[in-house]
Amino acid sequence: MTEKKHVVDARADADGDIKQVRFAGNQRFTSVEKAKDMADRGLVDNAHTVHLSNGKSYLRTNPDGSQKNNLDSLAGDR
């Protein structure tokens, strides 16, 4: 069984849209598109993909009562 990944960092573009995430143990960032696919397949333990009725989707960390590990907060830690 494949060990699930854990999102630990994020990068946003100039508009504030999350474009990349970094998983624990990785030095490089992964595109948010690939991370959404991984989350849909159950390979990410602390995030899921939200699918909107207009066909768009976005990656979101699972609720845990902390805002420090939300993707927007992780991307703003620079």
PyMOL Python script that loads the backbone (N, CA, C, O; Angstrom):
from pymol import cmd

cmd.read_pdbstr("""\
ATOM      1  N   MET A   1       0.834  -1.189   0.000  1.00  0.00           N
ATOM      2  CA  MET A   1       0.000   0.000   0.000  1.00  0.00           C
ATOM      3  C   MET A   1       0.879   1.253   0.000  1.00  0.00           C
ATOM      4  O   MET A   1       1.868   1.318   0.729  1.00  0.00           O
ATOM      5  N   THR A   2       0.524   2.225  -0.801  1.00  0.00           N
ATOM      6  CA  THR A   2       1.279   3.461  -0.919  1.00  0.00           C
ATOM      7  C   THR A   2       1.034   4.346   0.296  1.00  0.00           C
ATOM      8  O   THR A   2      -0.104   4.521   0.733  1.00  0.00           O
ATOM      9  N   GLU A   3       2.121   4.904   0.837  1.00  0.00           N
ATOM     10  CA  GLU A   3       1.996   5.813   1.965  1.00  0.00           C
ATOM     11  C   GLU A   3       1.406   7.134   1.477  1.00  0.00           C
ATOM     12  O   GLU A   3       1.811   7.653   0.437  1.00  0.00           O
ATOM     13  N   LYS A   4       0.450   7.677   2.232  1.00  0.00           N
ATOM     14  CA  LYS A   4      -0.195   8.925   1.826  1.00  0.00           C
ATOM     15  C   LYS A   4       0.739  10.104   2.030  1.00  0.00           C
ATOM     16  O   LYS A   4       1.566  10.119   2.942  1.00  0.00           O
ATOM     17  N   LYS A   5       0.586  11.089   1.160  1.00  0.00           N
ATOM     18  CA  LYS A   5       1.382  12.320   1.209  1.00  0.00           C
ATOM     19  C   LYS A   5       0.720  13.321   2.149  1.00  0.00           C
ATOM     20  O   LYS A   5      -0.482  13.250   2.409  1.00  0.00           O
ATOM     21  N   HIS A   6       1.522  14.249   2.651  1.00  0.00           N
ATOM     22  CA  HIS A   6       1.045  15.270   3.579  1.00  0.00           C
ATOM     23  C   HIS A   6       1.519  16.639   3.087  1.00  0.00           C
ATOM     24  O   HIS A   6       2.724  16.871   2.982  1.00  0.00           O
ATOM     25  N   VAL A   7       0.594  17.540   2.787  1.00  0.00           N
ATOM     26  CA  VAL A   7       0.938  18.886   2.304  1.00  0.00           C
ATOM     27  C   VAL A   7       1.539  19.695   3.452  1.00  0.00           C
ATOM     28  O   VAL A   7       0.951  19.790   4.529  1.00  0.00           O
ATOM     29  N   VAL A   8       2.726  20.281   3.211  1.00  0.00           N
ATOM     30  CA  VAL A   8       3.401  21.067   4.239  1.00  0.00           C
ATOM     31  C   VAL A   8       3.716  22.498   3.811  1.00  0.00           C
ATOM     32  O   VAL A   8       4.108  23.316   4.642  1.00  0.00           O
ATOM     33  N   ASP A   9       3.549  22.812   2.518  1.00  0.00           N
ATOM     34  CA  ASP A   9       3.853  24.158   2.034  1.00  0.00           C
ATOM     35  C   ASP A   9       3.073  24.398   0.743  1.00  0.00           C
ATOM     36  O   ASP A   9       2.618  23.457   0.093  1.00  0.00           O
ATOM     37  N   ALA A  10       2.929  25.663   0.389  1.00  0.00           N
ATOM     38  CA  ALA A  10       2.193  26.014  -0.827  1.00  0.00           C
ATOM     39  C   ALA A  10       2.773  27.287  -1.423  1.00  0.00           C
ATOM     40  O   ALA A  10       3.388  28.099  -0.732  1.00  0.00           O
ATOM     41  N   ARG A  11       2.559  27.439  -2.726  1.00  0.00           N
ATOM     42  CA  ARG A  11       2.950  28.665  -3.440  1.00  0.00           C
ATOM     43  C   ARG A  11       1.733  29.176  -4.207  1.00  0.00           C
ATOM     44  O   ARG A  11       0.969  28.404  -4.786  1.00  0.00           O
ATOM     45  N   ALA A  12       1.577  30.497  -4.195  1.00  0.00           N
ATOM     46  CA  ALA A  12       0.468  31.134  -4.900  1.00  0.00           C
ATOM     47  C   ALA A  12       1.007  32.060  -5.980  1.00  0.00           C
ATOM     48  O   ALA A  12       2.150  32.511  -5.914  1.00  0.00           O
ATOM     49  N   ASP A  13       0.164  32.339  -6.981  1.00  0.00           N
ATOM     50  CA  ASP A  13       0.551  33.292  -8.016  1.00  0.00           C
ATOM     51  C   ASP A  13       0.234  34.709  -7.535  1.00  0.00           C
ATOM     52  O   ASP A  13      -0.195  34.899  -6.397  1.00  0.00           O
ATOM     53  N   ALA A  14       0.445  35.694  -8.396  1.00  0.00           N
ATOM     54  CA  ALA A  14       0.233  37.102  -8.023  1.00  0.00           C
ATOM     55  C   ALA A  14      -1.222  37.395  -7.653  1.00  0.00           C
ATOM     56  O   ALA A  14      -1.492  38.343  -6.916  1.00  0.00           O
ATOM     57  N   ASP A  15      -2.156  36.593  -8.156  1.00  0.00           N
ATOM     58  CA  ASP A  15      -3.571  36.780  -7.836  1.00  0.00           C
ATOM     59  C   ASP A  15      -3.974  36.076  -6.543  1.00  0.00           C
ATOM     60  O   ASP A  15      -5.116  36.198  -6.098  1.00  0.00           O
ATOM     61  N   GLY A  16      -3.041  35.342  -5.940  1.00  0.00           N
ATOM     62  CA  GLY A  16      -3.335  34.627  -4.701  1.00  0.00           C
ATOM     63  C   GLY A  16      -3.882  33.227  -4.909  1.00  0.00           C
ATOM     64  O   GLY A  16      -4.292  32.572  -3.951  1.00  0.00           O
ATOM     65  N   ASP A  17      -3.891  32.760  -6.160  1.00  0.00           N
ATOM     66  CA  ASP A  17      -4.367  31.404  -6.446  1.00  0.00           C
ATOM     67  C   ASP A  17      -3.249  30.407  -6.176  1.00  0.00           C
ATOM     68  O   ASP A  17      -2.119  30.602  -6.623  1.00  0.00           O
ATOM     69  N   ILE A  18      -3.559  29.342  -5.448  1.00  0.00           N
ATOM     70  CA  ILE A  18      -2.576  28.312  -5.151  1.00  0.00           C
ATOM     71  C   ILE A  18      -2.221  27.586  -6.442  1.00  0.00           C
ATOM     72  O   ILE A  18      -3.101  27.082  -7.139  1.00  0.00           O
ATOM     73  N   LYS A  19      -0.936  27.533  -6.756  1.00  0.00           N
ATOM     74  CA  LYS A  19      -0.460  26.901  -7.986  1.00  0.00           C
ATOM     75  C   LYS A  19       0.407  25.681  -7.738  1.00  0.00           C
ATOM     76  O   LYS A  19       0.509  24.806  -8.598  1.00  0.00           O
ATOM     77  N   GLN A  20       1.039  25.613  -6.562  1.00  0.00           N
ATOM     78  CA  GLN A  20       1.922  24.493  -6.249  1.00  0.00           C
ATOM     79  C   GLN A  20       1.825  24.174  -4.767  1.00  0.00           C
ATOM     80  O   GLN A  20       1.554  25.049  -3.944  1.00  0.00           O
ATOM     81  N   VAL A  21       2.053  22.904  -4.439  1.00  0.00           N
ATOM     82  CA  VAL A  21       2.140  22.482  -3.046  1.00  0.00           C
ATOM     83  C   VAL A  21       3.387  21.627  -2.883  1.00  0.00           C
ATOM     84  O   VAL A  21       3.892  21.047  -3.845  1.00  0.00           O
ATOM     85  N   ARG A  22       3.871  21.559  -1.660  1.00  0.00           N
ATOM     86  CA  ARG A  22       5.020  20.696  -1.372  1.00  0.00           C
ATOM     87  C   ARG A  22       4.588  19.670  -0.339  1.00  0.00           C
ATOM     88  O   ARG A  22       3.952  19.999   0.662  1.00  0.00           O
ATOM     89  N   PHE A  23       4.944  18.430  -0.603  1.00  0.00           N
ATOM     90  CA  PHE A  23       4.615  17.341   0.310  1.00  0.00           C
ATOM     91  C   PHE A  23       5.786  17.089   1.254  1.00  0.00           C
ATOM     92  O   PHE A  23       6.942  17.306   0.891  1.00  0.00           O
ATOM     93  N   ALA A  24       5.480  16.629   2.467  1.00  0.00           N
ATOM     94  CA  ALA A  24       6.514  16.296   3.446  1.00  0.00           C
ATOM     95  C   ALA A  24       7.504  15.323   2.822  1.00  0.00           C
ATOM     96  O   ALA A  24       7.110  14.373   2.145  1.00  0.00           O
ATOM     97  N   GLY A  25       8.790  15.564   3.053  1.00  0.00           N
ATOM     98  CA  GLY A  25       9.832  14.702   2.520  1.00  0.00           C
ATOM     99  C   GLY A  25      10.296  15.078   1.124  1.00  0.00           C
ATOM    100  O   GLY A  25      11.288  14.532   0.640  1.00  0.00           O
ATOM    101  N   ASN A  26       9.608  15.987   0.474  1.00  0.00           N
ATOM    102  CA  ASN A  26       9.991  16.430  -0.874  1.00  0.00           C
ATOM    103  C   ASN A  26      10.656  17.794  -0.796  1.00  0.00           C
ATOM    104  O   ASN A  26      10.275  18.636   0.017  1.00  0.00           O
ATOM    105  N   GLN A  27      11.647  18.005  -1.644  1.00  0.00           N
ATOM    106  CA  GLN A  27      12.274  19.323  -1.745  1.00  0.00           C
ATOM    107  C   GLN A  27      11.586  20.162  -2.804  1.00  0.00           C
ATOM    108  O   GLN A  27      11.559  21.389  -2.709  1.00  0.00           O
ATOM    109  N   ARG A  28      11.029  19.503  -3.817  1.00  0.00           N
ATOM    110  CA  ARG A  28      10.397  20.212  -4.926  1.00  0.00           C
ATOM    111  C   ARG A  28       8.896  20.332  -4.715  1.00  0.00           C
ATOM    112  O   ARG A  28       8.274  19.538  -4.010  1.00  0.00           O
ATOM    113  N   PHE A  29       8.344  21.348  -5.349  1.00  0.00           N
ATOM    114  CA  PHE A  29       6.905  21.567  -5.294  1.00  0.00           C
ATOM    115  C   PHE A  29       6.215  20.774  -6.397  1.00  0.00           C
ATOM    116  O   PHE A  29       6.806  20.494  -7.440  1.00  0.00           O
ATOM    117  N   THR A  30       4.969  20.420  -6.155  1.00  0.00           N
ATOM    118  CA  THR A  30       4.126  19.673  -7.089  1.00  0.00           C
ATOM    119  C   THR A  30       3.024  20.604  -7.568  1.00  0.00           C
ATOM    120  O   THR A  30       2.504  21.395  -6.781  1.00  0.00           O
ATOM    121  N   SER A  31       2.661  20.528  -8.835  1.00  0.00           N
ATOM    122  CA  SER A  31       1.578  21.379  -9.338  1.00  0.00           C
ATOM    123  C   SER A  31       0.284  21.062  -8.590  1.00  0.00           C
ATOM    124  O   SER A  31       0.053  19.927  -8.174  1.00  0.00           O
ATOM    125  N   VAL A  32      -0.536  22.064  -8.431  1.00  0.00           N
ATOM    126  CA  VAL A  32      -1.803  21.857  -7.735  1.00  0.00           C
ATOM    127  C   VAL A  32      -2.702  20.921  -8.537  1.00  0.00           C
ATOM    128  O   VAL A  32      -3.522  20.210  -7.956  1.00  0.00           O
ATOM    129  N   GLU A  33      -2.561  20.910  -9.858  1.00  0.00           N
ATOM    130  CA  GLU A  33      -3.358  19.997 -10.685  1.00  0.00           C
ATOM    131  C   GLU A  33      -3.020  18.544 -10.362  1.00  0.00           C
ATOM    132  O   GLU A  33      -3.913  17.711 -10.211  1.00  0.00           O
ATOM    133  N   LYS A  34      -1.731  18.248 -10.256  1.00  0.00           N
ATOM    134  CA  LYS A  34      -1.324  16.886  -9.903  1.00  0.00           C
ATOM    135  C   LYS A  34      -1.758  16.561  -8.472  1.00  0.00           C
ATOM    136  O   LYS A  34      -2.201  15.446  -8.197  1.00  0.00           O
ATOM    137  N   ALA A  35      -1.632  17.527  -7.564  1.00  0.00           N
ATOM    138  CA  ALA A  35      -2.033  17.297  -6.172  1.00  0.00           C
ATOM    139  C   ALA A  35      -3.536  17.029  -6.075  1.00  0.00           C
ATOM    140  O   ALA A  35      -3.959  16.201  -5.269  1.00  0.00           O
ATOM    141  N   LYS A  36      -4.352  17.719  -6.888  1.00  0.00           N
ATOM    142  CA  LYS A  36      -5.803  17.468  -6.890  1.00  0.00           C
ATOM    143  C   LYS A  36      -6.089  16.051  -7.363  1.00  0.00           C
ATOM    144  O   LYS A  36      -6.943  15.366  -6.800  1.00  0.00           O
ATOM    145  N   ASP A  37      -5.382  15.610  -8.392  1.00  0.00           N
ATOM    146  CA  ASP A  37      -5.552  14.245  -8.887  1.00  0.00           C
ATOM    147  C   ASP A  37      -5.170  13.242  -7.802  1.00  0.00           C
ATOM    148  O   ASP A  37      -5.875  12.256  -7.590  1.00  0.00           O
ATOM    149  N   MET A  38      -4.069  13.489  -7.123  1.00  0.00           N
ATOM    150  CA  MET A  38      -3.632  12.603  -6.045  1.00  0.00           C
ATOM    151  C   MET A  38      -4.655  12.568  -4.916  1.00  0.00           C
ATOM    152  O   MET A  38      -4.955  11.502  -4.378  1.00  0.00           O
ATOM    153  N   ALA A  39      -5.193  13.742  -4.555  1.00  0.00           N
ATOM    154  CA  ALA A  39      -6.204  13.808  -3.498  1.00  0.00           C
ATOM    155  C   ALA A  39      -7.462  13.041  -3.901  1.00  0.00           C
ATOM    156  O   ALA A  39      -8.056  12.345  -3.077  1.00  0.00           O
ATOM    157  N   ASP A  40      -7.865  13.166  -5.153  1.00  0.00           N
ATOM    158  CA  ASP A  40      -9.040  12.431  -5.642  1.00  0.00           C
ATOM    159  C   ASP A  40      -8.843  10.918  -5.547  1.00  0.00           C
ATOM    160  O   ASP A  40      -9.803  10.170  -5.367  1.00  0.00           O
ATOM    161  N   ARG A  41      -7.601  10.480  -5.668  1.00  0.00           N
ATOM    162  CA  ARG A  41      -7.304   9.049  -5.598  1.00  0.00           C
ATOM    163  C   ARG A  41      -7.000   8.588  -4.172  1.00  0.00           C
ATOM    164  O   ARG A  41      -6.622   7.437  -3.953  1.00  0.00           O
ATOM    165  N   GLY A  42      -7.168   9.504  -3.191  1.00  0.00           N
ATOM    166  CA  GLY A  42      -6.957   9.134  -1.791  1.00  0.00           C
ATOM    167  C   GLY A  42      -5.508   9.051  -1.379  1.00  0.00           C
ATOM    168  O   GLY A  42      -5.187   8.375  -0.401  1.00  0.00           O
ATOM    169  N   LEU A  43      -4.620   9.722  -2.100  1.00  0.00           N
ATOM    170  CA  LEU A  43      -3.195   9.642  -1.827  1.00  0.00           C
ATOM    171  C   LEU A  43      -2.667  10.784  -0.957  1.00  0.00           C
ATOM    172  O   LEU A  43      -1.475  10.826  -0.653  1.00  0.00           O
ATOM    173  N   VAL A  44      -3.536  11.704  -0.557  1.00  0.00           N
ATOM    174  CA  VAL A  44      -3.133  12.838   0.284  1.00  0.00           C
ATOM    175  C   VAL A  44      -3.934  12.759   1.576  1.00  0.00           C
ATOM    176  O   VAL A  44      -5.163  12.700   1.549  1.00  0.00           O
ATOM    177  N   ASP A  45      -3.232  12.758   2.709  1.00  0.00           N
ATOM    178  CA  ASP A  45      -3.941  12.550   3.974  1.00  0.00           C
ATOM    179  C   ASP A  45      -4.531  13.810   4.601  1.00  0.00           C
ATOM    180  O   ASP A  45      -5.410  13.709   5.456  1.00  0.00           O
ATOM    181  N   ASN A  46      -4.073  14.990   4.200  1.00  0.00           N
ATOM    182  CA  ASN A  46      -4.558  16.196   4.867  1.00  0.00           C
ATOM    183  C   ASN A  46      -5.190  17.211   3.920  1.00  0.00           C
ATOM    184  O   ASN A  46      -5.298  18.392   4.249  1.00  0.00           O
ATOM    185  N   ALA A  47      -5.609  16.745   2.739  1.00  0.00           N
ATOM    186  CA  ALA A  47      -6.255  17.659   1.781  1.00  0.00           C
ATOM    187  C   ALA A  47      -7.209  16.869   0.892  1.00  0.00           C
ATOM    188  O   ALA A  47      -7.096  15.651   0.751  1.00  0.00           O
ATOM    189  N   HIS A  48      -8.141  17.592   0.305  1.00  0.00           N
ATOM    190  CA  HIS A  48      -9.110  16.986  -0.615  1.00  0.00           C
ATOM    191  C   HIS A  48      -9.413  17.987  -1.722  1.00  0.00           C
ATOM    192  O   HIS A  48      -9.122  19.176  -1.598  1.00  0.00           O
ATOM    193  N   THR A  49      -9.999  17.489  -2.803  1.00  0.00           N
ATOM    194  CA  THR A  49     -10.382  18.340  -3.917  1.00  0.00           C
ATOM    195  C   THR A  49     -11.858  18.682  -3.789  1.00  0.00           C
ATOM    196  O   THR A  49     -12.697  17.804  -3.587  1.00  0.00           O
ATOM    197  N   VAL A  50     -12.161  19.962  -3.909  1.00  0.00           N
ATOM    198  CA  VAL A  50     -13.549  20.430  -3.925  1.00  0.00           C
ATOM    199  C   VAL A  50     -13.938  20.602  -5.386  1.00  0.00           C
ATOM    200  O   VAL A  50     -13.270  21.321  -6.128  1.00  0.00           O
ATOM    201  N   HIS A  51     -15.013  19.947  -5.800  1.00  0.00           N
ATOM    202  CA  HIS A  51     -15.502  20.023  -7.177  1.00  0.00           C
ATOM    203  C   HIS A  51     -16.767  20.880  -7.201  1.00  0.00           C
ATOM    204  O   HIS A  51     -17.771  20.533  -6.580  1.00  0.00           O
ATOM    205  N   LEU A  52     -16.710  21.992  -7.918  1.00  0.00           N
ATOM    206  CA  LEU A  52     -17.833  22.919  -8.000  1.00  0.00           C
ATOM    207  C   LEU A  52     -18.774  22.526  -9.134  1.00  0.00           C
ATOM    208  O   LEU A  52     -18.384  21.808 -10.054  1.00  0.00           O
ATOM    209  N   SER A  53     -20.006  22.999  -9.062  1.00  0.00           N
ATOM    210  CA  SER A  53     -21.003  22.649 -10.077  1.00  0.00           C
ATOM    211  C   SER A  53     -20.676  23.248 -11.451  1.00  0.00           C
ATOM    212  O   SER A  53     -21.181  22.774 -12.469  1.00  0.00           O
ATOM    213  N   ASN A  54     -19.832  24.287 -11.482  1.00  0.00           N
ATOM    214  CA  ASN A  54     -19.460  24.896 -12.767  1.00  0.00           C
ATOM    215  C   ASN A  54     -18.297  24.178 -13.439  1.00  0.00           C
ATOM    216  O   ASN A  54     -17.789  24.640 -14.460  1.00  0.00           O
ATOM    217  N   GLY A  55     -17.870  23.045 -12.869  1.00  0.00           N
ATOM    218  CA  GLY A  55     -16.803  22.256 -13.450  1.00  0.00           C
ATOM    219  C   GLY A  55     -15.416  22.587 -12.931  1.00  0.00           C
ATOM    220  O   GLY A  55     -14.464  21.857 -13.209  1.00  0.00           O
ATOM    221  N   LYS A  56     -15.286  23.673 -12.183  1.00  0.00           N
ATOM    222  CA  LYS A  56     -13.986  24.038 -11.622  1.00  0.00           C
ATOM    223  C   LYS A  56     -13.744  23.243 -10.347  1.00  0.00           C
ATOM    224  O   LYS A  56     -14.673  22.701  -9.748  1.00  0.00           O
ATOM    225  N   SER A  57     -12.486  23.186  -9.947  1.00  0.00           N
ATOM    226  CA  SER A  57     -12.137  22.492  -8.715  1.00  0.00           C
ATOM    227  C   SER A  57     -10.967  23.197  -8.052  1.00  0.00           C
ATOM    228  O   SER A  57     -10.231  23.949  -8.692  1.00  0.00           O
ATOM    229  N   TYR A  58     -10.805  22.943  -6.751  1.00  0.00           N
ATOM    230  CA  TYR A  58      -9.659  23.487  -6.043  1.00  0.00           C
ATOM    231  C   TYR A  58      -9.273  22.552  -4.913  1.00  0.00           C
ATOM    232  O   TYR A  58     -10.091  21.772  -4.427  1.00  0.00           O
ATOM    233  N   LEU A  59      -8.024  22.639  -4.505  1.00  0.00           N
ATOM    234  CA  LEU A  59      -7.493  21.825  -3.426  1.00  0.00           C
ATOM    235  C   LEU A  59      -7.726  22.555  -2.111  1.00  0.00           C
ATOM    236  O   LEU A  59      -7.558  23.771  -2.024  1.00  0.00           O
ATOM    237  N   ARG A  60      -8.109  21.805  -1.101  1.00  0.00           N
ATOM    238  CA  ARG A  60      -8.390  22.391   0.207  1.00  0.00           C
ATOM    239  C   ARG A  60      -7.866  21.450   1.286  1.00  0.00           C
ATOM    240  O   ARG A  60      -8.035  20.234   1.192  1.00  0.00           O
ATOM    241  N   THR A  61      -7.227  22.017   2.313  1.00  0.00           N
ATOM    242  CA  THR A  61      -6.782  21.170   3.410  1.00  0.00           C
ATOM    243  C   THR A  61      -7.995  20.749   4.230  1.00  0.00           C
ATOM    244  O   THR A  61      -9.001  21.456   4.283  1.00  0.00           O
ATOM    245  N   ASN A  62      -7.884  19.597   4.864  1.00  0.00           N
ATOM    246  CA  ASN A  62      -8.980  19.090   5.684  1.00  0.00           C
ATOM    247  C   ASN A  62      -9.117  19.927   6.947  1.00  0.00           C
ATOM    248  O   ASN A  62      -8.112  20.336   7.528  1.00  0.00           O
ATOM    249  N   PRO A  63     -10.357  20.189   7.383  1.00  0.00           N
ATOM    250  CA  PRO A  63     -10.558  20.999   8.586  1.00  0.00           C
ATOM    251  C   PRO A  63      -9.992  20.305   9.822  1.00  0.00           C
ATOM    252  O   PRO A  63     -10.202  19.112  10.041  1.00  0.00           O
ATOM    253  N   ASP A  64      -9.269  21.086  10.624  1.00  0.00           N
ATOM    254  CA  ASP A  64      -8.716  20.543  11.863  1.00  0.00           C
ATOM    255  C   ASP A  64      -8.702  21.576  12.992  1.00  0.00           C
ATOM    256  O   ASP A  64      -8.088  21.353  14.035  1.00  0.00           O
ATOM    257  N   GLY A  65      -9.380  22.701  12.779  1.00  0.00           N
ATOM    258  CA  GLY A  65      -9.452  23.728  13.810  1.00  0.00           C
ATOM    259  C   GLY A  65      -8.304  24.722  13.783  1.00  0.00           C
ATOM    260  O   GLY A  65      -8.305  25.677  14.560  1.00  0.00           O
ATOM    261  N   SER A  66      -7.331  24.525  12.915  1.00  0.00           N
ATOM    262  CA  SER A  66      -6.188  25.430  12.812  1.00  0.00           C
ATOM    263  C   SER A  66      -6.186  26.098  11.445  1.00  0.00           C
ATOM    264  O   SER A  66      -6.437  25.453  10.426  1.00  0.00           O
ATOM    265  N   GLN A  67      -5.901  27.403  11.433  1.00  0.00           N
ATOM    266  CA  GLN A  67      -5.785  28.106  10.161  1.00  0.00           C
ATOM    267  C   GLN A  67      -4.339  28.162   9.687  1.00  0.00           C
ATOM    268  O   GLN A  67      -4.086  28.544   8.544  1.00  0.00           O
ATOM    269  N   LYS A  68      -3.388  27.791  10.533  1.00  0.00           N
ATOM    270  CA  LYS A  68      -1.967  27.846  10.185  1.00  0.00           C
ATOM    271  C   LYS A  68      -1.614  26.923   9.027  1.00  0.00           C
ATOM    272  O   LYS A  68      -0.673  27.195   8.281  1.00  0.00           O
ATOM    273  N   ASN A  69      -2.367  25.825   8.871  1.00  0.00           N
ATOM    274  CA  ASN A  69      -2.030  24.873   7.820  1.00  0.00           C
ATOM    275  C   ASN A  69      -2.980  24.945   6.626  1.00  0.00           C
ATOM    276  O   ASN A  69      -2.987  24.045   5.786  1.00  0.00           O
ATOM    277  N   ASN A  70      -3.775  26.002   6.546  1.00  0.00           N
ATOM    278  CA  ASN A  70      -4.587  26.227   5.346  1.00  0.00           C
ATOM    279  C   ASN A  70      -3.647  26.622   4.207  1.00  0.00           C
ATOM    280  O   ASN A  70      -2.619  27.256   4.444  1.00  0.00           O
ATOM    281  N   LEU A  71      -3.990  26.253   2.985  1.00  0.00           N
ATOM    282  CA  LEU A  71      -3.084  26.514   1.858  1.00  0.00           C
ATOM    283  C   LEU A  71      -2.774  28.003   1.715  1.00  0.00           C
ATOM    284  O   LEU A  71      -1.626  28.363   1.452  1.00  0.00           O
ATOM    285  N   ASP A  72      -3.765  28.873   1.882  1.00  0.00           N
ATOM    286  CA  ASP A  72      -3.496  30.314   1.788  1.00  0.00           C
ATOM    287  C   ASP A  72      -2.496  30.763   2.849  1.00  0.00           C
ATOM    288  O   ASP A  72      -1.637  31.599   2.570  1.00  0.00           O
ATOM    289  N   SER A  73      -2.594  30.223   4.053  1.00  0.00           N
ATOM    290  CA  SER A  73      -1.662  30.574   5.109  1.00  0.00           C
ATOM    291  C   SER A  73      -0.271  30.031   4.801  1.00  0.00           C
ATOM    292  O   SER A  73       0.725  30.727   5.001  1.00  0.00           O
ATOM    293  N   LEU A  74      -0.197  28.799   4.318  1.00  0.00           N
ATOM    294  CA  LEU A  74       1.108  28.226   3.962  1.00  0.00           C
ATOM    295  C   LEU A  74       1.774  29.034   2.853  1.00  0.00           C
ATOM    296  O   LEU A  74       2.991  29.221   2.878  1.00  0.00           O
ATOM    297  N   ALA A  75       1.016  29.506   1.898  1.00  0.00           N
ATOM    298  CA  ALA A  75       1.578  30.284   0.791  1.00  0.00           C
ATOM    299  C   ALA A  75       2.006  31.665   1.238  1.00  0.00           C
ATOM    300  O   ALA A  75       2.862  32.275   0.598  1.00  0.00           O
ATOM    301  N   GLY A  76       1.440  32.174   2.314  1.00  0.00           N
ATOM    302  CA  GLY A  76       1.761  33.509   2.790  1.00  0.00           C
ATOM    303  C   GLY A  76       2.882  33.561   3.789  1.00  0.00           C
ATOM    304  O   GLY A  76       3.183  34.629   4.321  1.00  0.00           O
ATOM    305  N   ASP A  77       3.515  32.429   4.061  1.00  0.00           N
ATOM    306  CA  ASP A  77       4.564  32.359   5.073  1.00  0.00           C
ATOM    307  C   ASP A  77       5.903  32.902   4.599  1.00  0.00           C
ATOM    308  O   ASP A  77       6.906  32.725   5.291  1.00  0.00           O
ATOM    309  N   ARG A  78       5.954  33.536   3.479  1.00  0.00           N
ATOM    310  CA  ARG A  78       7.240  34.022   2.936  1.00  0.00           C
ATOM    311  C   ARG A  78       7.640  35.314   3.595  1.00  0.00           C
ATOM    312  O   ARG A  78       8.688  35.874   3.272  1.00  0.00           O
TER     313      ARG A  78
END
""", "prot")
cmd.dss("prot")
cmd.show_as("cartoon", "prot")
cmd.util.cbc("prot")
cmd.orient("prot")
